[in-house]
Amino acid sequence: MRKCSADKSRIDLQLKAIEDYQKALETIAGTHKKLDEEREHWNAKRLSKDLGPAIVSLGNAAVSVNKAF
């Protein structure tokens, strides 16, 4: 039973990492779209404010994938 529990924990961690990776891809797509829409109106402060959460999200997804695989 212990091995099953360990396997389940590992699989759950990997599934979470896959979900995080999929969300990261969505974040990248959305960020690229925003950058394209704002390319003529860039303001470093606003850009940092708008993209900051996405950048943190990508970092978190990278950590999740790294831990799982």
N, C-alpha and C positions, 0 to 999 in steps of 0.2 A: 504493500500500500504506500510505503514511503516513496518508492520510485515513481509511482503514479502521481503522487502529489508534487514531487519535484518536476516531473515532466509537465504537469499542468501549469505550474508556476512559470516555467520557461516558455511554454507555448503562449500563455496569457501575456507575458512580457513581449514576446515577438509580435503577437497580434496588435498590441498597443503601439508598438513601434511602427508597424505597417500603417495603422490608422494615422499616426502622427506624420509619417512620410507623405501619405496621401493629402493630408491637410497642408503640409508644407508645399507640395506642388500647387495646390489651389492658391496658397498665399503668394507664391512666386508669380503665378499667372495674373492674379489680381494686382500685384505690385507693378508688374510690367505694364499692365493696362493703365494704371494710375500715372506711372512715369510718362507714358506716351501721351496721355491726355494733358499732362501738366508741363510738357517739355518747353513750351514757350513762356511759361509763367513760373519758373522755378524760383523759389526763395529758400535758401538753405535752412533757415529756422523752421519754416512751415513744413518743408520736405522732411526734415528730421522728426518733427512732431507727428506728421502723418504716417511715416514709414517706421518709426521706432517700434511700435507694437509688433509689426510684421517681422522685423529683424529679430526681436526677442523670440518670437514664435518659431522662426527658422532655427535659431540656436537651440531651443528646447527640443525640437524635432531631431536635430542632429545628435544631441546627447542621448535621446531615447533610442534611436537606431543603433548608435554605438554601443550602448549597454546591452541591447538585445542580441546583437549579432557580432 
